[in-house]
Amino acid sequence: MIASAQMGKNMNLALLPTAPVGSYPQPDWLIDRSQLLGHGPPRVRARDIWRIGDDHLEAAQDDATIVAVRDMERAGLDIVTDGEIRRESYSNRFATALAGVDIDTPGEVVNRSGGTTYVPRVTGALRRTRPVQVRDVEFLRAITDRPIKMTVPGPFTMSVQVVDEHYGDEEALAMAYADAVNEEVRDLFAAGADIVQLDEPWMQARPEQAKRYAVKAINRALQGATGATAVHMCFGYANMVKDKPDGYSFLPELDATDADQISIETAQPQLDLSILETLGSKSIMVGVLDMADPAAETPEIVAERIRAALEHVPAARVIVAPDCGMKYLSRELAFAKLSAMAAGAEIVRREISD
């Protein structure tokens, strides 16, 4: 066992701990998968993806969350999430809950694939008027005894997923989001979260903009955090982005954040892993499962990907994870991949301890 400040505060984790990025497949009885797969992640509400009526939706989401957590436990993961089962996308559950946002008459922006996406309009001062995911953490904490992680959309990413009609300044908008996220982060830790992760995929898509103020916004969002914190960055979901670059346009800069962990994809993009050396002060969640591969990896394939990362980062700073976008897989494939991931991590643990 190791007890690393970089892995997390007040957690004793196995060497090379395994964790999901965030999402897990939502069952077909809960969502209309054709609606989910038919367009990109919704920025405004997408009530039509749910098969269950409003009167019973929360109870159905509770049941589906239990299923997801039990799968993660059976697969052998050391850290679990709620699978983001209650979400239509990784960002819109939180982003549409803030005051100052108009989601009924959305605006339009160009998405990461070059198409058009409907997004909220910021028409007034952004404010978090209530906890958004605190019940999610409380429910997760009550159904598992493993360390738990909750994900929240990051301030930089949310700031580029809206039409701004109030602030008139990109950085001011991002910092307003950071203040709202910070209130949520503090409440999530108070509710029992061991790790809180900010999802910031758009730093990769807007690197020059990110270089100006993304680290500043992230640090404000994490100010006063009482548990382990993470920042996740990716190239986009595998079912939508087939050809990923082998290097990040914005990554070494994240070593200046206050986050304990940085989460990145390496499997599908076949990342040049030497870039991991630029994150010398962080634990790194290394993506070892390719979400574009329709077959489950073998434990040995996973082990080989872990070994490749260990050429650049010591084992005490590596967290074994999938690439992101697991929600778009079938449950059977997702479970098989996670099981192989846990088994592959165990192979390398034994090698290191021998």
C-alpha positions in Angstrom: 0.0 0.0 0.0 1.0 3.6 -0.5 -0.1 6.8 1.1 0.7 9.6 -1.3 -0.3 13.2 -0.9 -0.5 13.3 -4.7 -2.9 10.4 -4.9 -5.1 11.9 -2.3 -5.6 13.1 1.2 -6.7 10.6 3.8 -6.7 7.7 1.3 -4.6 4.5 1.4 -4.5 3.1 -2.1 -2.8 0.1 -3.7 0.2 0.8 -5.9 -1.1 1.6 -9.4 -4.6 2.2 -8.2 -7.4 1.8 -10.8 -10.2 4.3 -11.4 -12.7 5.3 -14.0 -12.5 8.7 -15.6 -16.1 9.3 -14.8 -18.8 7.9 -17.0 -20.2 4.3 -17.3 -22.9 3.1 -19.8 -26.4 4.1 -18.9 -28.8 1.1 -19.3 -31.1 1.0 -22.3 -34.2 0.9 -20.0 -33.2 4.3 -18.6 -32.1 6.2 -21.8 -32.8 6.1 -25.5 -29.4 5.2 -26.7 -30.2 6.2 -30.3 -30.8 9.7 -29.0 -27.5 9.6 -27.1 -25.5 8.4 -30.0 -27.3 10.6 -32.6 -25.7 13.9 -31.7 -22.9 15.3 -29.6 -23.0 15.8 -25.9 -25.9 18.2 -25.2 -25.1 21.6 -23.7 -28.7 22.5 -22.9 -31.2 20.1 -21.4 -32.0 16.9 -23.4 -35.0 15.5 -21.5 -36.0 13.4 -24.5 -33.2 10.9 -24.0 -34.8 9.6 -20.7 -37.3 6.7 -21.0 -38.6 7.2 -17.5 -41.1 9.9 -16.6 -40.3 12.8 -14.2 -42.2 11.2 -11.3 -39.9 8.1 -11.2 -36.8 9.4 -12.9 -34.7 10.0 -9.8 -35.5 6.5 -8.4 -34.7 4.9 -11.7 -31.4 6.8 -11.8 -30.6 5.6 -8.3 -31.1 2.0 -9.3 -29.0 2.4 -12.4 -26.3 4.1 -10.3 -26.2 1.0 -8.0 -25.8 -1.2 -11.0 -22.9 0.9 -12.3 -21.1 1.0 -9.0 -21.5 -2.8 -8.5 -20.0 -3.4 -11.9 -17.0 -1.2 -11.0 -16.5 -3.1 -7.8 -16.9 -6.5 -9.4 -14.3 -5.4 -12.1 -11.9 -4.7 -9.3 -11.5 -0.9 -9.4 -9.9 0.7 -6.4 -11.8 4.0 -6.9 -15.3 4.3 -8.1 -17.6 7.1 -9.5 -21.4 7.2 -9.8 -21.0 6.5 -13.5 -22.5 9.9 -14.3 -25.7 8.0 -14.7 -27.9 11.0 -13.9 -26.4 13.1 -16.7 -27.3 13.8 -20.2 -23.8 14.9 -20.8 -20.7 15.4 -18.7 -21.3 19.2 -18.4 -25.0 20.2 -18.8 -26.3 18.9 -15.5 -24.2 21.5 -13.6 -23.9 24.2 -16.3 -27.7 24.5 -16.8 -28.3 24.7 -13.0 -26.7 28.2 -12.6 -28.5 31.5 -12.3 -27.6 33.9 -15.1 -28.0 31.3 -17.8 -30.9 31.1 -20.3 -31.4 27.6 -21.5 -34.9 28.1 -23.0 -33.7 30.3 -25.9 -30.3 28.9 -26.6 -27.5 30.3 -28.7 -25.3 28.5 -31.3 -21.6 27.9 -31.3 -19.2 25.9 -33.4 -18.4 22.6 -31.7 -15.1 20.7 -31.6 -16.0 18.8 -34.8 -16.8 22.0 -36.7 -20.6 21.6 -36.5 -23.2 23.7 -34.8 -24.3 23.1 -31.2 -27.1 24.7 -29.2 -25.7 26.2 -26.0 -26.9 28.2 -23.1 -26.8 32.0 -23.2 -25.2 33.9 -20.3 -27.6 36.8 -19.8 -26.7 37.9 -16.3 -24.2 37.4 -13.4 -23.4 33.7 -13.0 -24.4 32.3 -9.5 -24.7 28.9 -8.0 -28.0 29.1 -6.1 -28.0 25.5 -4.8 -25.8 22.5 -4.5 -26.2 20.5 -7.8 -24.4 17.2 -7.2 -24.3 16.9 -3.4 -27.1 14.3 -3.3 -25.2 12.4 -6.0 -22.2 12.2 -3.7 -24.3 11.3 -0.6 -26.0 8.5 -2.5 -22.7 7.2 -3.8 -21.0 7.4 -0.4 -23.9 5.4 1.1 -23.6 2.4 -1.4 -19.9 1.8 -1.4 -17.0 1.6 1.0 -14.4 2.3 -1.7 -12.9 5.8 -2.3 -15.2 7.8 -4.4 -14.7 10.4 -7.1 -17.2 13.0 -8.3 -16.7 14.9 -11.6 -17.7 18.5 -12.3 -17.3 20.4 -15.6 -14.4 22.8 -15.4 -14.7 26.6 -15.6 -12.7 27.0 -18.8 -14.7 24.4 -20.7 -18.1 25.8 -19.6 -17.0 29.3 -20.6 -16.5 28.2 -24.2 -19.7 26.3 -24.3 -22.0 29.3 -24.1 -22.9 32.5 -25.8 -21.8 35.3 -23.5 -24.2 38.3 -23.6 -23.3 39.7 -20.2 -19.5 39.7 -19.3 -18.0 40.7 -22.6 -14.7 39.3 -21.5 -13.5 35.7 -21.9 -11.4 35.6 -18.8 -14.1 37.3 -16.6 -16.6 34.7 -17.8 -14.3 31.8 -17.0 -13.5 33.3 -13.5 -17.2 33.6 -12.8 -17.7 30.0 -13.6 -14.7 29.2 -11.4 -16.4 30.8 -8.4 -19.5 28.7 -9.0 -17.5 25.5 -9.4 -15.5 26.3 -6.2 -18.7 26.5 -4.2 -19.7 23.1 -5.6 -16.3 21.5 -5.0 -16.3 22.5 -1.3 -19.8 21.1 -0.8 -18.9 17.9 -2.6 -16.0 17.3 -0.2 -18.2 18.1 2.8 -20.7 15.6 1.5 -18.1 12.8 1.5 -16.2 12.9 -1.8 -12.6 11.6 -1.6 -11.7 13.1 -5.0 -13.3 15.8 -7.1 -12.3 16.0 -10.8 -12.7 19.0 -13.1 -13.4 18.0 -16.7 -11.6 20.4 -19.0 -11.5 18.9 -22.5 -11.7 22.3 -24.3 -8.3 23.3 -23.2 -7.0 21.0 -25.8 -9.3 22.5 -28.5 -8.5 26.1 -27.5 -4.9 26.0 -26.4 -4.0 29.7 -27.0 -7.0 30.8 -25.1 -6.3 28.2 -22.4 -2.7 29.5 -22.0 -4.0 32.9 -21.1 -6.2 32.0 -18.1 -7.2 28.3 -17.8 -4.7 27.6 -15.0 -5.8 30.7 -13.1 -9.5 29.6 -13.5 -8.8 26.0 -12.4 -6.9 27.2 -9.3 -9.7 29.5 -8.3 -12.2 26.6 -8.7 -10.0 24.4 -6.5 -9.3 26.9 -3.8 -9.9 25.6 -0.3 -10.4 22.0 -1.5 -10.2 19.6 1.5 -9.7 16.4 -0.5 -7.8 15.1 -3.5 -8.4 17.0 -6.8 -8.0 16.1 -10.4 -8.2 17.8 -13.8 -9.2 15.7 -16.9 -8.4 16.6 -20.4 -9.1 14.6 -23.6 -9.3 14.8 -27.4 -13.0 14.1 -27.6 -15.2 11.0 -27.4 -14.0 8.1 -29.5 -17.3 7.5 -31.1 -17.1 11.0 -32.5 -13.4 11.6 -33.0 -11.7 8.8 -34.8 -8.3 10.3 -35.6 -6.6 11.7 -32.6 -3.2 13.4 -32.5 -0.4 11.7 -30.7 0.4 14.8 -28.6 -1.5 17.4 -26.6 -1.5 21.1 -27.5 -1.9 22.1 -23.9 -0.6 19.8 -21.1 2.7 20.8 -19.5 0.9 24.0 -18.3 -1.2 21.8 -16.0 1.7 21.2 -13.8 1.1 24.7 -12.5 -2.4 23.9 -11.3 -3.2 23.2 -7.7 -4.7 19.8 -8.8 -3.2 16.6 -7.3 -3.9 14.5 -10.4 -4.0 15.1 -14.1 -6.1 12.7 -16.2 -5.2 12.1 -19.9 -5.9 9.8 -22.8 -3.0 7.7 -24.1 -4.4 4.5 -25.6 -6.5 5.5 -28.6 -4.2 8.4 -29.6 -1.1 6.3 -29.0 0.3 9.3 -27.2 4.0 10.0 -27.1 4.4 9.2 -23.4 7.5 11.3 -23.0 5.2 14.3 -22.4 4.3 12.7 -19.0 7.7 13.8 -17.8 6.5 17.5 -18.0 4.0 16.8 -15.1 6.6 16.2 -12.5 4.6 17.4 -9.5 1.4 15.4 -10.3 0.0 12.0 -10.1 -1.2 11.0 -13.6 -4.3 9.1 -14.6 -3.0 7.2 -17.6 -5.6 6.1 -20.1 -4.9 2.5 -21.0 -8.3 1.4 -22.5 -9.0 2.4 -26.1 -12.7 3.4 -26.4 -12.6 3.1 -30.2 -11.6 -0.6 -30.0 -14.8 -2.7 -30.1 -13.1 -5.5 -28.3 -11.9 -5.6 -24.7 -8.2 -5.4 -24.2 -6.4 -8.4 -22.6 -4.8 -7.9 -19.2 -1.4 -8.3 -20.9 -2.2 -5.4 -23.3 -3.1 -3.3 -20.4 0.0 -4.3 -18.5 2.2 -3.4 -21.5 0.6 0.1 -21.7 1.2 0.6 -18.0 4.9 -0.5 -18.4 5.3 2.1 -21.2 4.0 4.8 -18.9 6.4 3.7 -16.1 9.3 4.4 -18.4 8.5 8.1 -17.8 6.7 8.3 -14.5 7.4 6.4 -11.2 4.7 3.9 -10.2 3.9 5.9 -7.1 2.5 8.6 -9.3 0.5 6.5 -11.8 -3.3 5.9 -11.6 -4.5 3.4 -14.1 -7.7 4.5 -16.0 -9.5 4.2 -19.3 -9.5 6.8 -22.0 -12.7 8.8 -21.6 -16.1 8.2 -23.1 -17.0 4.9 -21.6 -20.7 5.9 -21.5 -20.9 5.3 -25.3 -20.0 1.6 -25.0 -22.3 -1.3 -24.2 -22.4 -2.3 -20.6 -20.9 -5.7 -21.4 -17.9 -4.2 -23.3 -17.3 -1.6 -20.6 -17.3 -4.2 -17.8 -14.9 -6.4 -19.8 -12.6 -3.5 -20.4 -12.5 -2.5 -16.8 -12.0 -6.0 -15.6 -9.0 -6.3 -18.0 -7.7 -3.0 -16.7 -7.8 -4.2 -13.1 -6.1 -7.5 -14.0 -3.4 -5.7 -16.0 -2.6 -3.4 -13.1 -2.3 -6.4 -10.9 0.2 -8.0 -13.3 2.4 -4.9 -13.1 2.0 -4.6 -9.3 3.4 -8.2 -8.9 6.3 -7.4 -11.2 7.2 -4.4 -9.2 7.0 -6.1 -5.9 8.9 -9.2 -6.9 
